[in-house]
Amino acid sequence: MGAQFSVWAVLKSGGVTLLVLLLASVYSFALIWQRWTVYSKAMGGLDGFIRHAKHLIEKSQLKELMAACRQQPGPASAVLLASLSGHEGLAERRAATERVLEREVALLEKGLPVLGTVGSVAPFVGLFGTVLGVMRAFRDLAGAANAGPGVVAVGISEALVGTAAGLFVAIPAVLAYNYFTTRANRFQDEMRWLVDDVLDKLAAR
């Protein structure tokens, strides 16, 4: 008699490893959505703001730049205001600006290590589930009275669910981690260039 299996049977056969991957998937997608919301708010209009800031810096219009930063609050404005505010020397301004920049980047990168970990570990968790499933399939095959290809086919198909689930969890997590990390690094580099230009203008006064 041919072996019968259903989606529910396949999912049920995944056991603890599939449950772990399911929980990791839910948490990962929730974190991706939360980070997307944060980045959309923090980075919205950032390119236009940076172009405007560069124009004002080139024209040495630092007061206008300070006013523009106050009119458009955000990570970039906070960093530039740190370089423009106060009456300390250039070294103190640079140190204060670097602290603000590190704080803003840390806020952008919050939760990203978790995505990186999920993306790295999930395939191995899925592979572990697959190995357990294959072992169970061969055990069932050995104990079957009328063993045939159908018994092995069902067991292997159920076992491979672990690998598929691991990849399903890992791929979005890795893509999101790389995307958000790249944007945070780009923001950090662009802000350092802008701050250097601001401090150069202040030093020339």
C-alpha positions, 0 to 999 in steps of 0.5 A: 500500500502506498505511503500517505502523507499530508502537509500537517504530517510533514510539519508535525514531523519536524518536531522541536527543530521546526518549532525553533525555526518557526519562532525564529522566523516570526521574530526575524520578520518582526525585527525586519519590519521594525528596522524598516520602520526605523530606517524609513523614518530616520533616512527619509529625505536623507539624500536631499538633506545631505545635498543641501548641507553640502551646498551650504558648507561649500558656500560657508553658510554655516548659520544657515546649515544650523537652521536647516538642521533644526528645521529637519530633525534626524540622525544627520541633523543631530551629528551636524549640530554637534559639530556646529554647536558650542565654543570648544576647540576643533578637537573637542568638537570632533570628539563630541561629534564622533560620540553623537555619530556613534550613538546614532549609528548604534540606534540604527544598528540595534537588533541587526546582530540578531538578524545576522545570528539568525541568518547564520544559525538557521540553516544549521538548525534546519540541517540538524532537523533533517539529519534527525528526520533521515535517521527516523526514516531509516528506523521506520524502514527497518521496522516496517513489515512491508518496506518499500520505496514509499516508506523511504520517500515519505520519511525523506520528504519529511526530513527535508522540511528542516532544510527548507525551513532553515533556508526560509528563515535564513535568506530573508534575515541575511538579506535584511542584515546586509541591507540595513548594515550597508545603509548604516555604514553609508550614513556613517561615512557620509556624515564623517565627510560632512563633519570634516568639511564643516570643521575645515570651514570653522578652522579657516575662520 
